[in-house]
Amino acid sequence: MRGCIFDLDGTLTDTLDSLTYSVNLTLEEMGLPRITEEQCRLFVGNGARYLMEKALKASGDANLSRIEEGMAVYGRIFSANCTYHVTPYKGILELLEQLKVRGIKLAVLSNKPHGQTVDVVKQIFGENVFDYVQGQCENLARKPDPSGVWKLLEEMGISREECLYVGDSEVDVKTAEAAGVQEIAVTWGFRDRVSLEKAGAMTLIDSPRELLAYV
């Protein structure tokens, strides 16, 4: 393998606190009930709009009549709090160091808005770990559409056969399948093993160090 593309939330970083905190600040500002951390865990993975749609429905806005308002408020609040309590999962820093030593090109592909994706990666990992970072933006379809993976493959100068895609959700499983790259599902993130297997994950790992066996 010559390259690894990683999902961000739930794969590299534990961002559940920042997401729950930002969603609940948004709901409070809108005069709506809060959601639980467990609800937020189930809502993430498909981008900010999907997250807010699920949160608004859970808070009583069944018809999503306030979704545009919610998106505007959430965008402002999350921009200011995207690294709130965010930490890399245990063993991730050591894994990335080993991959760099082996000459593996590293990239991040997230459904988090691009600006916040770049901010989180820079603040948590610095500027010299990942070769490429791509978040959700207007001119690129969000996962599970394979466009983001193909864009990164082109930028890294590697083929589908030379790349691993590493993620923690059913969205990531579908993304890798659509892109034609080997997918590794991690069990320490926002979905459990049963959910990942139901989504079609064929290769699952329980710790970052296990990934080294595949490169």
Backbone as a printed PyTorch tensor [residue, N CA C, xyz], in Angstrom:
tensor([[[  0.8230,  -1.1910,   0.0000],
         [  0.0000,   0.0000,   0.0000],
         [  0.8700,   1.2590,   0.0000]],

        [[  0.4310,   2.2400,  -0.7570],
         [  1.1850,   3.4900,  -0.8330],
         [  0.4550,   4.6570,  -0.1970]],

        [[ -0.8260,   4.4590,   0.1470],
         [ -1.5770,   5.5610,   0.7210],
         [ -2.7100,   5.1030,   1.6090]],

        [[ -3.0590,   5.9380,   2.5930],
         [ -4.1910,   5.6970,   3.4810],
         [ -5.0510,   6.9570,   3.5330]],

        [[ -6.3340,   6.7780,   3.3070],
         [ -7.2930,   7.8640,   3.4810],
         [ -8.1020,   7.5710,   4.7420]],

        [[ -8.1210,   8.5180,   5.6550],
         [ -8.8240,   8.3490,   6.9210],
         [-10.0570,   9.2390,   6.9940]],

        [[-11.1490,   8.6870,   7.5000],
         [-12.2360,   9.5050,   8.0070],
         [-11.7040,  10.2320,   9.2480]],

        [[-12.3800,  11.3180,   9.6580],
         [-11.8840,  12.0950,  10.8000],
         [-12.6520,  11.7780,  12.0810]],

        [[-13.9110,  12.1970,  12.1510],
         [-14.6990,  12.0120,  13.3720],
         [-14.9550,  10.5290,  13.6280]],

        [[-14.5790,  10.0600,  14.8120],
         [-14.8260,   8.6740,  15.1650],
         [-13.7760,   7.7040,  14.6680]],

        [[-12.8350,   8.2040,  13.8730],
         [-11.7640,   7.3490,  13.3470],
         [-10.4130,   7.8120,  13.8720]],

        [[-10.0630,   9.0480,  13.5660],
         [ -8.8210,   9.6400,  14.0760],
         [ -9.0400,  10.3590,  15.4020]],

        [[-10.1610,  11.0750,  15.4880],
         [-10.4090,  11.9190,  16.6550],
         [-11.7570,  11.6280,  17.2870]],

        [[-11.7880,  11.7200,  18.6110],
         [-13.0380,  11.6180,  19.3570],
         [-13.6390,  13.0160,  19.4190]],

        [[-14.5960,  13.2830,  18.5530],
         [-15.1890,  14.6140,  18.4280],
         [-16.6180,  14.6630,  18.9640]],

        [[-17.0590,  13.6290,  19.6620],
         [-18.4490,  13.5700,  20.0830],
         [-18.8100,  14.7170,  21.0210]],

        [[-17.9000,  15.0820,  21.9250],
         [-18.1760,  16.1980,  22.8270],
         [-18.3780,  17.4980,  22.0560]],

        [[-17.5210,  17.7500,  21.0790],
         [-17.6140,  19.0090,  20.3350],
         [-18.8980,  19.0690,  19.5180]],

        [[-19.2820,  17.9420,  18.9240],
         [-20.4990,  17.9080,  18.1220],
         [-21.7470,  18.0550,  18.9870]],

        [[-21.8030,  17.3070,  20.0910],
         [-22.9570,  17.3980,  20.9860],
         [-23.0740,  18.7950,  21.5740]],

        [[-21.9480,  19.3320,  21.9980],
         [-21.9160,  20.6780,  22.6000],
         [-22.4220,  21.7200,  21.6140]],

        [[-21.9520,  21.6630,  20.3790],
         [-22.3350,  22.6550,  19.3740],
         [-23.8010,  22.5130,  18.9670]],

        [[-24.2560,  21.2770,  18.7980],
         [-25.6670,  21.0650,  18.4670],
         [-26.5670,  21.5940,  19.5730]],

        [[-26.2240,  21.3120,  20.8140],
         [-27.0810,  21.7380,  21.9170],
         [-27.0490,  23.2490,  22.1320]],

        [[-25.9150,  23.8850,  21.8960],
         [-25.8940,  25.3510,  21.9300],
         [-26.8060,  25.9170,  20.8430]],

        [[-26.8010,  25.2740,  19.6840],
         [-27.6700,  25.6950,  18.5870],
         [-29.1390,  25.5520,  18.9710]],

        [[-29.4970,  24.3940,  19.4930],
         [-30.8860,  24.1500,  19.8810],
         [-31.3320,  25.0980,  20.9890]],

        [[-30.4580,  25.3530,  21.9420],
         [-30.7940,  26.2770,  23.0260],
         [-31.0570,  27.6800,  22.4840]],

        [[-30.2020,  28.1240,  21.5630],
         [-30.3930,  29.4450,  20.9740],
         [-31.7180,  29.5260,  20.2120]],

        [[-32.1460,  28.4060,  19.6620],
         [-33.3980,  28.3590,  18.9180],
         [-34.6030,  28.0960,  19.8140]],

        [[-34.3680,  27.9330,  21.1220],
         [-35.4500,  27.6860,  22.0600],
         [-36.0000,  26.2850,  22.0100]],

        [[-35.1620,  25.3140,  21.6020],
         [-35.5910,  23.9210,  21.4550],
         [-34.8970,  23.0360,  22.4880]],

        [[-35.4780,  21.8700,  22.8030],
         [-34.8630,  20.9560,  23.7670],
         [-33.5300,  20.4030,  23.2650]],

        [[-32.6660,  20.0630,  24.2020],
         [-31.3660,  19.4760,  23.8790],
         [-31.5160,  18.0300,  23.4450]],

        [[-30.4830,  17.5040,  22.7700],
         [-30.4110,  16.0780,  22.4790],
         [-29.3600,  15.4510,  23.3880]],

        [[-29.3670,  14.1340,  23.4820],
         [-28.3850,  13.4390,  24.3020],
         [-27.1250,  13.1460,  23.4890]],

        [[-26.0640,  12.8360,  24.1840],
         [-24.8240,  12.4650,  23.5050],
         [-25.0150,  11.2060,  22.6760]],

        [[-25.7950,  10.2670,  23.1720],
         [-26.0220,   9.0320,  22.4280],
         [-26.8120,   9.3020,  21.1530]],

        [[-27.7870,  10.2030,  21.2140],
         [-28.4940,  10.5880,  20.0000],
         [-27.5340,  11.2000,  18.9880]],

        [[-26.6670,  12.0840,  19.4540],
         [-25.7110,  12.7300,  18.5650],
         [-24.7910,  11.7060,  17.9220]],

        [[-24.3750,  10.7170,  18.6840],
         [-23.5100,   9.6650,  18.1480],
         [-24.1490,   8.9860,  16.9330]],

        [[-25.4500,   8.7690,  17.0100],
         [-26.1600,   8.1000,  15.9220],
         [-26.4370,   9.0310,  14.7430]],

        [[-26.4360,  10.3460,  14.9910],
         [-26.7790,  11.3070,  13.9520],
         [-25.5880,  11.7130,  13.0840]],

        [[-24.3540,  11.5000,  13.5570],
         [-23.1890,  12.0050,  12.8400],
         [-22.7430,  11.0160,  11.7660]],

        [[-22.0040,  11.5420,  10.7890],
         [-21.4270,  10.7030,   9.7480],
         [-21.8330,  11.0940,   8.3410]],

        [[-22.9720,  11.7970,   8.2390],
         [-23.4890,  12.1720,   6.9300],
         [-23.4140,  13.6710,   6.6550]],

        [[-22.6200,  14.3840,   7.4160],
         [-22.4810,  15.8120,   7.1920],
         [-23.3140,  16.6490,   8.1470]],

        [[-23.0420,  17.9660,   8.1330],
         [-23.6560,  18.8780,   9.0910],
         [-25.1630,  19.0060,   8.8810]],

        [[-25.6040,  19.0530,   7.6420],
         [-27.0320,  19.2330,   7.4000],
         [-27.8380,  18.0310,   7.8950]],

        [[-27.3530,  16.8370,   7.6210],
         [-28.0350,  15.6380,   8.0990],
         [-28.0800,  15.6380,   9.6260]],

        [[-26.9710,  16.0180,  10.2590],
         [-26.9030,  16.0830,  11.7150],
         [-27.9620,  17.0340,  12.2570]],

        [[-28.0640,  18.2150,  11.6650],
         [-29.0350,  19.1940,  12.1450],
         [-30.4700,  18.7640,  11.8410]],

        [[-30.6790,  18.1110,  10.7200],
         [-32.0200,  17.6060,  10.4170],
         [-32.4760,  16.6090,  11.4800]],

        [[-31.6040,  15.6690,  11.8110],
         [-31.9360,  14.6710,  12.8240],
         [-32.1280,  15.3210,  14.1940]],

        [[-31.2730,  16.2920,  14.5240],
         [-31.3650,  16.9650,  15.8220],
         [-32.6630,  17.7690,  15.9250]],

        [[-33.0290,  18.4700,  14.8660],
         [-34.2610,  19.2580,  14.8890],
         [-35.4890,  18.3560,  15.0160]],

        [[-35.4980,  17.2530,  14.2810],
         [-36.6230,  16.3170,  14.3930],
         [-36.7240,  15.7560,  15.8100]],

        [[-35.5760,  15.4160,  16.3980],
         [-35.5670,  14.8840,  17.7660],
         [-36.0240,  15.9240,  18.7800]],

        [[-35.8880,  17.2030,  18.4280],
         [-36.2600,  18.2860,  19.3400],
         [-37.6530,  18.8380,  19.0840]],

        [[-38.3680,  18.2310,  18.1290],
         [-39.7560,  18.6040,  17.9340],
         [-40.1050,  19.2770,  16.6250]],

        [[-39.0980,  19.6240,  15.8150],
         [-39.3690,  20.2620,  14.5240],
         [-39.5060,  19.1650,  13.4590]],

        [[-40.6190,  18.4490,  13.5270],
         [-40.8070,  17.2710,  12.6800],
         [-40.7840,  17.5930,  11.1960]],

        [[-41.2480,  18.7720,  10.8190],
         [-41.3120,  19.1600,   9.4090],
         [-40.0780,  19.9230,   8.9310]],

        [[-39.0980,  20.0620,   9.8160],
         [-37.8490,  20.7770,   9.5030],
         [-38.1190,  22.1890,   8.9750]],

        [[-39.1010,  22.8390,   9.5680],
         [-39.4470,  24.1900,   9.1430],
         [-38.3600,  25.2030,   9.5030]],

        [[-37.4480,  24.8410,  10.4130],
         [-36.4090,  25.7740,  10.8620],
         [-35.0050,  25.3140,  10.4700]],

        [[-34.9210,  24.4380,   9.4580],
         [-33.6260,  23.8700,   9.1120],
         [-32.6350,  24.9280,   8.6300]],

        [[-33.0650,  25.8890,   7.8280],
         [-32.1220,  26.8990,   7.3400],
         [-31.6200,  27.7660,   8.4790]],

        [[-32.5210,  28.1230,   9.3850],
         [-32.1170,  28.8610,  10.5820],
         [-31.1260,  28.0310,  11.3950]],

        [[-31.4470,  26.7490,  11.5590],
         [-30.5690,  25.8720,  12.3260],
         [-29.1860,  25.7480,  11.7120]],

        [[-29.1290,  25.6330,  10.3940],
         [-27.8400,  25.5220,   9.7260],
         [-27.0050,  26.7790,   9.9190]],

        [[-27.6510,  27.9470,   9.8420],
         [-26.9220,  29.2020,  10.0210],
         [-26.3780,  29.3210,  11.4410]],

        [[-27.2080,  28.9970,  12.4110],
         [-26.7760,  29.0850,  13.8060],
         [-25.6820,  28.0530,  14.0980]],

        [[-25.9060,  26.8290,  13.6330],
         [-24.9240,  25.7690,  13.8770],
         [-23.5870,  26.0860,  13.2190]],

        [[-23.6250,  26.5980,  12.0020],
         [-22.3790,  26.9450,  11.3200],
         [-21.5530,  27.9340,  12.1100]],

        [[-22.2050,  28.9310,  12.6620],
         [-21.4970,  29.9400,  13.4660],
         [-20.9580,  29.3380,  14.7570]],

        [[-21.7940,  28.5710,  15.4430],
         [-21.3880,  28.0040,  16.7360],
         [-20.3080,  26.9440,  16.5650]],

        [[-20.4700,  26.0690,  15.5760],
         [-19.4930,  24.9960,  15.4080],
         [-18.1370,  25.5250,  14.9600]],

        [[-18.1360,  26.5830,  14.1740],
         [-16.8630,  27.1830,  13.7610],
         [-16.0430,  27.6120,  14.9640]],

        [[-16.7260,  28.0530,  16.0020],
         [-16.0380,  28.5230,  17.2060],
         [-15.7130,  27.3910,  18.1770]],

        [[-16.2970,  26.2100,  17.9570],
         [-16.1450,  25.1200,  18.9310],
         [-15.7460,  23.7880,  18.3220]],

        [[-15.2030,  23.7950,  17.0950],
         [-14.9500,  22.5240,  16.4050],
         [-13.8280,  21.7030,  17.0490]],

        [[-13.0200,  22.3120,  17.9080],
         [-11.9920,  21.5320,  18.6050],
         [-12.2730,  21.4140,  20.1010]],

        [[-13.4960,  21.7150,  20.5100],
         [-13.8900,  21.6170,  21.9130],
         [-13.7700,  20.1770,  22.4040]],

        [[-12.8610,  19.9510,  23.3620],
         [-12.6390,  18.6300,  23.9630],
         [-12.2310,  17.5600,  22.9500]],

        [[-11.7450,  17.9450,  21.7850],
         [-11.3590,  16.9590,  20.7640],
         [ -9.9830,  16.3840,  21.0720]],

        [[ -9.8790,  15.0760,  21.0210],
         [ -8.6030,  14.3960,  21.2440],
         [ -8.4470,  13.2590,  20.2370]],

        [[ -7.2040,  12.9180,  19.8830],
         [ -7.0030,  11.7270,  19.0500],
         [ -7.2570,  10.4760,  19.8800]],

        [[ -7.7610,   9.4350,  19.2510],
         [ -7.9530,   8.1760,  19.9570],
         [ -6.5990,   7.5960,  20.3650]],

        [[ -6.6110,   6.8200,  21.4230],
         [ -5.3920,   6.1930,  21.9230],
         [ -4.7400,   5.3560,  20.8270]],

        [[ -3.4630,   5.5880,  20.6000],
         [ -2.7090,   4.8240,  19.6200],
         [ -2.6700,   5.4410,  18.2320]],

        [[ -3.4840,   6.4770,  17.9790],
         [ -3.5350,   7.0800,  16.6500],
         [ -2.2340,   7.8220,  16.3180]],

        [[ -1.7180,   8.5820,  17.2400],
         [ -0.4950,   9.3350,  16.9680],
         [  0.6610,   8.3970,  16.6380]],

        [[  0.7580,   7.3080,  17.3830],
         [  1.8190,   6.3370,  17.1340],
         [  1.6200,   5.6530,  15.7790]],

        [[  0.3800,   5.3530,  15.4430],
         [  0.0830,   4.7450,  14.1450],
         [  0.5070,   5.6680,  13.0070]],

        [[  0.1270,   6.9160,  13.0800],
         [  0.4610,   7.8660,  12.0170],
         [  1.9720,   8.0230,  11.8800]],

        [[  2.6730,   8.0180,  12.9990],
         [  4.1320,   8.1170,  12.9600],
         [  4.7400,   6.9220,  12.2330]],

        [[  4.2150,   5.7270,  12.5210],
         [  4.7250,   4.5260,  11.8670],
         [  4.4240,   4.5290,  10.3740]],

        [[  3.2430,   4.9930,  10.0020],
         [  2.9020,   5.0610,   8.5780],
         [  3.8060,   6.0460,   7.8450]],

        [[  4.1050,   7.1640,   8.4850],
         [  5.0040,   8.1430,   7.8670],
         [  6.3990,   7.5500,   7.6840]],

        [[  6.8600,   6.8180,   8.6820],
         [  8.1780,   6.1760,   8.6060],
         [  8.2270,   5.2080,   7.4230]],

        [[  7.1240,   4.5420,   7.1550],
         [  7.0660,   3.5690,   6.0630],
         [  6.8320,   4.2270,   4.7030]],

        [[  6.7390,   5.5330,   4.6780],
         [  6.5780,   6.2410,   3.4170],
         [  5.1660,   6.2320,   2.8610]],

        [[  4.1770,   5.9440,   3.7220],
         [  2.7790,   5.9220,   3.2960],
         [  2.2360,   7.3510,   3.2080]],

        [[  1.6090,   7.6870,   2.1050],
         [  0.9680,   8.9910,   1.9850],
         [ -0.3400,   8.9830,   2.7780]],

        [[ -0.5930,  10.0870,   3.4990],
         [ -1.7300,  10.1470,   4.4090],
         [ -2.6900,  11.2660,   4.0210]],

        [[ -3.9910,  10.9510,   4.0610],
         [ -5.0070,  11.9460,   3.7360],
         [ -6.2020,  11.7970,   4.6660]],

        [[ -6.9480,  12.8780,   4.8050],
         [ -8.1900,  12.8870,   5.5700],
         [ -9.3250,  13.2480,   4.6240]],

        [[-10.4280,  12.4910,   4.7080],
         [-11.6420,  12.8010,   3.9560],
         [-12.8090,  12.7780,   4.9260]],

        [[-13.4410,  13.9400,   5.1250],
         [-14.5010,  14.0720,   6.1240],
         [-15.7470,  14.7050,   5.5300]],

        [[-16.9020,  14.3570,   6.1040],
         [-18.1380,  15.0450,   5.7650],
         [-18.3380,  16.2860,   6.6280]],

        [[-17.4110,  16.5490,   7.5210],
         [-17.4050,  17.8050,   8.2580],
         [-17.0840,  18.9320,   7.2710]],

        [[-17.6700,  20.1250,   7.4290],
         [-17.3270,  21.2220,   6.5160],
         [-15.8210,  21.4110,   6.3810]],

        [[-15.3760,  21.7660,   5.1750],
         [-13.9450,  21.7730,   4.8690],
         [-13.1330,  22.6510,   5.8260]],

        [[-13.6310,  23.8360,   6.0970],
         [-12.8770,  24.7360,   6.9760],
         [-12.6540,  24.1580,   8.3520]],

        [[-13.6950,  23.5650,   8.9320],
         [-13.5630,  22.9550,  10.2520],
         [-12.7040,  21.6950,  10.2000]],

        [[-12.7730,  20.9570,   9.0960],
         [-11.9170,  19.7780,   8.9390],
         [-10.4460,  20.1820,   8.9860]],

        [[-10.1080,  21.2140,   8.2310],
         [ -8.7280,  21.7070,   8.2120],
         [ -8.3230,  22.2020,   9.5960]],

        [[ -9.2130,  22.9180,  10.2700],
         [ -8.9000,  23.4490,  11.5970],
         [ -8.6160,  22.3350,  12.5990]],

        [[ -9.4680,  21.3090,  12.5980],
         [ -9.2920,  20.2080,  13.5500],
         [ -7.9830,  19.4750,  13.2770]],

        [[ -7.7300,  19.1500,  12.0220],
         [ -6.5050,  18.4240,  11.6810],
         [ -5.2680,  19.2330,  12.0730]],

        [[ -5.2970,  20.5100,  11.7740],
         [ -4.1350,  21.3600,  12.0700],
         [ -3.9030,  21.4740,  13.5730]],

        [[ -4.9850,  21.6760,  14.3400],
         [ -4.8210,  21.8750,  15.7750],
         [ -4.4900,  20.5880,  16.5230]],

        [[ -5.0120,  19.4620,  16.0460],
         [ -4.7860,  18.2020,  16.7570],
         [ -3.5110,  17.5010,  16.2910]],

        [[ -3.2090,  17.5830,  14.9930],
         [ -2.0820,  16.8190,  14.4520],
         [ -0.9440,  17.6880,  13.9190]],

        [[ -1.1500,  18.9840,  13.8420],
         [ -0.1200,  19.8410,  13.2670],
         [ -0.2380,  19.8820,  11.7440]],

        [[  0.7500,  20.4880,  11.1090],
         [  0.6870,  20.7100,   9.6660],
         [  1.5270,  19.7350,   8.8510]],

        [[  2.2590,  18.8510,   9.5010],
         [  3.2160,  18.0220,   8.7690],
         [  2.9090,  16.5230,   8.7940]],

        [[  1.7480,  16.1430,   9.3080],
         [  1.4050,  14.7190,   9.3730],
         [  0.6590,  14.2860,   8.1190]],

        [[ -0.4050,  15.0080,   7.7860],
         [ -1.2360,  14.6220,   6.6370],
         [ -0.8190,  15.3850,   5.3870]],

        [[ -0.7260,  14.6470,   4.2950],
         [ -0.3420,  15.2500,   3.0210],
         [ -1.5100,  15.9840,   2.3770]],

        [[ -2.7300,  15.4990,   2.6190],
         [ -3.9220,  16.0870,   2.0080],
         [ -5.0800,  16.0290,   3.0030]],

        [[ -5.8830,  17.0850,   3.0350],
         [ -7.0540,  17.1540,   3.9150],
         [ -8.2250,  17.6790,   3.1000]],

        [[ -9.3270,  16.9200,   3.1080],
         [-10.4990,  17.3200,   2.3360],
         [-11.7610,  17.1600,   3.1700]],

        [[-12.5010,  18.2520,   3.3320],
         [-13.7930,  18.2110,   3.9980],
         [-14.9060,  18.4730,   3.0120]],

        [[-16.1220,  18.5840,   3.5220],
         [-17.2770,  18.8150,   2.6660],
         [-17.2590,  20.2360,   2.1160]],

        [[-17.4910,  20.3680,   0.8140],
         [-17.5700,  21.6830,   0.1890],
         [-18.5800,  21.6260,  -0.9570]],

        [[-18.9500,  22.7730,  -1.4790],
         [-20.0390,  22.8470,  -2.4480],
         [-19.7590,  22.0940,  -3.7440]],

        [[-18.5140,  22.1090,  -4.1770],
         [-18.2030,  21.5280,  -5.4880],
         [-17.7550,  20.0780,  -5.4120]],

        [[-17.9700,  19.4310,  -4.2550],
         [-17.5800,  18.0340,  -4.1020],
         [-18.6770,  17.3030,  -3.3320]],

        [[-19.2430,  16.2710,  -3.9480],
         [-20.3190,  15.5230,  -3.2980],
         [-19.8060,  14.8620,  -2.0200]],

        [[-20.6410,  14.8550,  -1.0010],
         [-20.2170,  14.2720,   0.2780],
         [-20.2890,  12.7460,   0.2250]],

        [[-19.5340,  12.1170,   1.1100],
         [-19.5890,  10.6700,   1.2410],
         [-21.0260,  10.2380,   1.5510]],

        [[-21.4670,   9.0880,   1.0320],
         [-20.7090,   7.9870,   0.4270],
         [-20.4180,   8.1230,  -1.0660]],

        [[-20.7040,   9.2680,  -1.6620],
         [-20.2620,   9.4680,  -3.0400],
         [-18.7450,   9.3090,  -3.0950]],

        [[-18.2110,   8.6010,  -4.0850],
         [-16.7750,   8.3080,  -4.1290],
         [-15.9020,   9.4510,  -4.6430]],

        [[-16.5020,  10.5720,  -5.0160],
         [-15.7380,  11.6510,  -5.6530],
         [-14.5780,  12.1360,  -4.8020]],

        [[-14.7920,  12.2340,  -3.5000],
         [-13.7290,  12.6990,  -2.6170],
         [-12.5460,  11.7540,  -2.5890]],

        [[-12.8310,  10.4540,  -2.5620],
         [-11.7470,   9.4590,  -2.5900],
         [-10.9770,   9.5620,  -3.8980]],

        [[-11.6980,   9.6440,  -5.0060],
         [-11.0220,   9.7190,  -6.3030],
         [-10.1840,  10.9900,  -6.4300]],

        [[-10.6830,  12.0910,  -5.8920],
         [ -9.9230,  13.3420,  -5.9180],
         [ -8.6130,  13.1830,  -5.1500]],

        [[ -8.6810,  12.5710,  -3.9810],
         [ -7.4770,  12.3860,  -3.1720],
         [ -6.5050,  11.4020,  -3.8230]],

        [[ -7.0280,  10.3480,  -4.4440],
         [ -6.1520,   9.4050,  -5.1410],
         [ -5.3620,  10.1210,  -6.2350]],

        [[ -6.0460,  10.9800,  -6.9650],
         [ -5.3640,  11.7340,  -8.0250],
         [ -4.3010,  12.6550,  -7.4450]],

        [[ -4.6270,  13.3220,  -6.3560],
         [ -3.6660,  14.2320,  -5.7350],
         [ -2.4730,  13.4800,  -5.1590]],

        [[ -2.7300,  12.2870,  -4.6210],
         [ -1.6370,  11.4920,  -4.0510],
         [ -0.8330,  10.7670,  -5.1200]],

        [[ -1.3990,  10.6690,  -6.3080],
         [ -0.7000,   9.9860,  -7.3930],
         [ -0.6300,   8.4870,  -7.2180]],

        [[ -1.7010,   7.9040,  -6.6790],
         [ -1.7270,   6.4580,  -6.4670],
         [ -3.0130,   5.8800,  -7.0390]],

        [[ -3.0240,   4.5700,  -7.2430],
         [ -4.1890,   3.8850,  -7.7970],
         [ -5.1180,   3.4240,  -6.6770]],

        [[ -6.3050,   2.9750,  -7.0610],
         [ -7.2570,   2.4440,  -6.0850],
         [ -6.6780,   1.2300,  -5.3680]],

        [[ -5.9490,   0.4090,  -6.1160],
         [ -5.3780,  -0.8130,  -5.5390],
         [ -4.2840,  -0.5230,  -4.5230]],

        [[ -3.7330,   0.6800,  -4.5480],
         [ -2.6310,   1.0390,  -3.6510],
         [ -3.0990,   1.8080,  -2.4160]],

        [[ -4.4190,   1.8760,  -2.2120],
         [ -4.9490,   2.7230,  -1.1480],
         [ -5.8260,   1.9400,  -0.1720]],

        [[ -5.7170,   2.2830,   1.1030],
         [ -6.6420,   1.8220,   2.1330],
         [ -7.5290,   2.9890,   2.5400]],

        [[ -8.8130,   2.7060,   2.7480],
         [ -9.7160,   3.7100,   3.2870],
         [-10.1330,   3.2550,   4.6820]],

        [[ -9.9510,   4.1140,   5.6720],
         [-10.1700,   3.7400,   7.0720],
         [-11.2750,   4.6080,   7.6580]],

        [[-12.3510,   3.9600,   8.1500],
         [-13.4590,   4.7200,   8.7060],
         [-14.2120,   3.9540,   9.7700]],

        [[-15.2080,   4.6280,  10.3670],
         [-15.8830,   4.0380,  11.5280],
         [-17.3880,   3.8960,  11.3660]],

        [[-17.9260,   4.1680,  10.1820],
         [-19.3890,   4.1580,  10.0490],
         [-19.8360,   3.4640,   8.7800]],

        [[-21.1560,   3.2680,   8.6880],
         [-21.7260,   2.6810,   7.4940],
         [-21.4910,   3.5680,   6.2790]],

        [[-21.4110,   4.8650,   6.4930],
         [-21.1030,   5.7970,   5.4040],
         [-19.7230,   5.5050,   4.8360]],

        [[-18.7750,   5.2130,   5.7040],
         [-17.4170,   4.9190,   5.2530],
         [-17.3390,   3.5960,   4.5070]],

        [[-18.0860,   2.6160,   4.9780],
         [-18.1220,   1.3270,   4.2890],
         [-18.6440,   1.5120,   2.8600]],

        [[-19.7170,   2.2620,   2.7240],
         [-20.3110,   2.5010,   1.4090],
         [-19.3900,   3.3480,   0.5300]],

        [[-18.6900,   4.2810,   1.1450],
         [-17.7640,   5.1400,   0.3870],
         [-16.6560,   4.3230,  -0.2450]],

        [[-16.0410,   3.4660,   0.5610],
         [-14.9470,   2.6440,   0.0460],
         [-15.4280,   1.7020,  -1.0500]],

        [[-16.6020,   1.1230,  -0.8480],
         [-17.1560,   0.2140,  -1.8520],
         [-17.4050,   0.9540,  -3.1630]],

        [[-17.9850,   2.1390,  -3.0760],
         [-18.2860,   2.9160,  -4.2800],
         [-17.0230,   3.3680,  -4.9940]],

        [[-15.9720,   3.6350,  -4.2150],
         [-14.7240,   4.1280,  -4.7920],
         [-13.8350,   3.0150,  -5.3160]],

        [[-14.1150,   1.7770,  -4.9200],
         [-13.3000,   0.6590,  -5.3760],
         [-11.9800,   0.5190,  -4.6650]],

        [[-11.9470,   0.9270,  -3.3770],
         [-10.7200,   0.7980,  -2.5930],
         [-10.9780,  -0.1300,  -1.4110]],

        [[ -9.9100,  -0.6920,  -0.8680],
         [-10.0500,  -1.5700,   0.2900],
         [-10.4210,  -0.7530,   1.5170]],

        [[-11.4250,  -1.2250,   2.2290],
         [-11.9150,  -0.4970,   3.3990],
         [-11.5710,  -1.2320,   4.6810]],

        [[-11.1250,  -0.4880,   5.6730],
         [-10.8800,  -1.0120,   7.0160],
         [-11.8390,  -0.2890,   7.9570]],

        [[-12.6810,  -1.0370,   8.6570],
         [-13.6360,  -0.4460,   9.5980],
         [-13.0820,  -0.5360,  11.0160]],

        [[-13.1210,   0.5640,  11.7360],
         [-12.6030,   0.5900,  13.1100],
         [-13.7660,   0.5040,  14.0930]],

        [[-13.5350,  -0.1980,  15.1820],
         [-14.6150,  -0.4430,  16.1420],
         [-14.5750,   0.5040,  17.3360]],

        [[-13.6060,   1.4280,  17.3840],
         [-13.5000,   2.3180,  18.5390],
         [-14.2590,   3.6360,  18.3400]],

        [[-14.9420,   3.7970,  17.2060],
         [-15.5650,   5.0710,  16.8900],
         [-17.0310,   5.1780,  17.2650]],

        [[-17.8400,   5.7430,  16.3430],
         [-19.2270,   6.0690,  16.6370],
         [-20.2050,   4.9380,  16.3450]],

        [[-19.7380,   3.8470,  15.7640],
         [-20.5970,   2.6960,  15.4900],
         [-19.9770,   1.4420,  16.0950]],

        [[-20.8300,   0.5020,  16.5050],
         [-20.3080,  -0.7290,  17.0880],
         [-20.0660,  -1.7760,  15.9870]],

        [[-19.4630,  -2.8730,  16.3850],
         [-19.0990,  -3.9210,  15.4390],
         [-20.3170,  -4.4720,  14.6950]],

        [[-21.4100,  -4.6710,  15.4100],
         [-22.6130,  -5.2310,  14.7850],
         [-23.1240,  -4.3050,  13.6840]],

        [[-23.1630,  -3.0070,  13.9600],
         [-23.6320,  -2.0440,  12.9630],
         [-22.7440,  -2.0400,  11.7350]],

        [[-21.4470,  -2.1330,  11.9410],
         [-20.5040,  -2.1280,  10.8310],
         [-20.6350,  -3.3930,   9.9900]],

        [[-20.8080,  -4.5280,  10.6540],
         [-20.9730,  -5.7790,   9.9200],
         [-22.2690,  -5.7720,   9.1220]],

        [[-23.3380,  -5.2150,   9.6930],
         [-24.6050,  -5.1080,   8.9740],
         [-24.4710,  -4.2120,   7.7440]],

        [[-23.5750,  -3.2200,   7.8430],
         [-23.3510,  -2.3110,   6.7260],
         [-22.5130,  -2.9380,   5.6260]],

        [[-21.9310,  -4.0980,   5.9150],
         [-21.1460,  -4.7950,   4.9050],
         [-19.6590,  -4.7610,   5.1020]],

        [[-19.2040,  -4.2700,   6.2420],
         [-17.7600,  -4.2120,   6.4970],
         [-17.1770,  -5.6180,   6.5340]],

        [[-16.0940,  -5.8190,   5.7830],
         [-15.4650,  -7.1280,   5.7020],
         [-14.2410,  -7.2410,   6.6050]],

        [[-13.5400,  -6.1260,   6.8030],
         [-12.3380,  -6.1170,   7.6220],
         [-12.5080,  -5.1180,   8.7520]],

        [[-12.4740,  -5.5900,   9.9840],
         [-12.6390,  -4.7320,  11.1560],
         [-11.4220,  -4.8330,  12.0560]],

        [[-11.0320,  -3.7150,  12.6460],
         [ -9.9170,  -3.7130,  13.5860],
         [-10.3520,  -3.0480,  14.8870]],

        [[ -9.7490,  -3.4920,  15.9940],
         [-10.1280,  -3.0170,  17.3200],
         [ -9.1210,  -2.0410,  17.9170]],

        [[ -7.9790,  -1.8670,  17.2680],
         [ -6.9800,  -0.9170,  17.7640],
         [ -6.1850,  -0.3640,  16.5860]],

        [[ -5.6760,   0.8670,  16.6980],
         [ -4.9150,   1.4600,  15.5910],
         [ -3.7310,   0.6280,  15.1460]],

        [[ -3.0370,  -0.0220,  16.0860],
         [ -1.8500,  -0.7870,  15.7420],
         [ -2.1530,  -1.9160,  14.7410]],

        [[ -3.3590,  -2.4540,  14.8010],
         [ -3.7290,  -3.5440,  13.8880],
         [ -3.6760,  -3.1100,  12.4290]],

        [[ -3.8190,  -1.8290,  12.1800],
         [ -3.8180,  -1.3510,  10.8000],
         [ -2.4770,  -1.6110,  10.1150]],

        [[ -1.4000,  -1.6320,  10.8900],
         [ -0.0750,  -1.8050,  10.2970],
         [  0.0570,  -3.1290,   9.5600]],

        [[ -0.7570,  -4.1170,   9.9420],
         [ -0.6890,  -5.4200,   9.2780],
         [ -1.1620,  -5.3380,   7.8320]],

        [[ -1.8950,  -4.2780,   7.4830],
         [ -2.4620,  -4.1820,   6.1460],
         [ -1.6510,  -3.2840,   5.2160]],

        [[ -0.5850,  -2.6810,   5.7290],
         [  0.2360,  -1.8140,   4.8810],
         [  1.6250,  -2.3850,   4.6600]]])
